[in-house]
Amino acid sequence: MPIVVNLDVMMAKRKMSLNELSEKVDITLSNLSILKTGKAKAVRFTTLEAICKALDCQPGDILEYIAE
């Protein structure tokens, strides 16, 4: 898939665990894990907004397009 999720990179930069982000964003740990591993087929803008707010970043810091 040409869209790569760099959530783990941003979490590492902010020194935030998956559990901590899950609590701040109010998303289940399993759903956040699916997103982090790149297995999610979609992400709501409200979820992306909450993640960006919690990690103090831009959507482009989390999602990256890789041309094939």
C-alpha positions as MATLAB code, in Angstrom:
seq = 'MPIVVNLDVMMAKRKMSLNELSEKVDITLSNLSILKTGKAKAVRFTTLEAICKALDCQPGDILEYIAE';
ca = [
       0.000    0.000    0.000;
       1.461    3.387   -0.972;
       0.210    5.123    2.211;
       2.579    4.557    5.128;
       1.562    5.264    8.728;
       4.419    6.753   10.779;
       2.512    6.841   14.054;
       5.211    4.893   15.886;
       7.835    7.444   14.786;
       5.815   10.375   16.155;
       5.058    8.504   19.366;
       8.766    7.831   19.861;
       9.619   11.504   19.226;
       7.064   12.541   21.859;
       8.080    9.693   24.209;
       4.455    8.548   24.379;
       3.337    4.958   24.807;
       0.463    3.330   22.931;
      -1.487    3.132   26.202;
      -0.972    6.823   26.922;
      -2.009    7.869   23.404;
      -5.020    5.562   23.571;
      -6.205    7.296   26.749;
      -5.592   10.820   25.411;
      -7.343   10.152   22.106;
     -10.073    7.948   23.595;
      -9.519    5.110   21.103;
      -9.311    1.472   22.056;
      -5.831    0.042   22.265;
      -6.649   -2.521   19.578;
      -7.908    0.087   17.095;
      -4.887    2.281   17.708;
      -2.620   -0.728   17.223;
      -4.318   -1.535   13.895;
      -3.676    2.037   12.768;
      -0.075    1.999   14.014;
       0.770   -1.207   12.134;
      -0.696    0.147    8.899;
      -3.470   -2.452    8.761;
      -6.289    0.120    8.940;
      -8.202    0.657    5.699;
      -9.460    4.101    6.733;
      -9.125    6.722    9.438;
     -11.720    9.323   10.391;
     -10.671   12.960   10.251;
     -11.859   13.371   13.846;
      -9.540   10.536   14.904;
      -6.644   11.992   12.915;
      -7.317   15.392   14.462;
      -7.316   13.935   17.985;
      -4.049   12.083   17.344;
      -2.417   15.214   15.922;
      -3.593   17.240   18.927;
      -2.265   14.650   21.392;
       1.091   14.358   19.606;
       1.325   18.067   18.669;
       1.969   17.279   15.012;
       0.515   17.629   11.524;
      -1.317   14.867    9.570;
       1.654   14.739    7.188;
       3.868   13.755   10.118;
       1.774   10.608   10.558;
       0.689    9.731    7.017;
       3.104    9.493    4.104;
       2.502    8.663    0.441;
       5.131    6.447   -1.194;
       4.920    6.268   -4.988;
       5.251    2.764   -6.366;
];
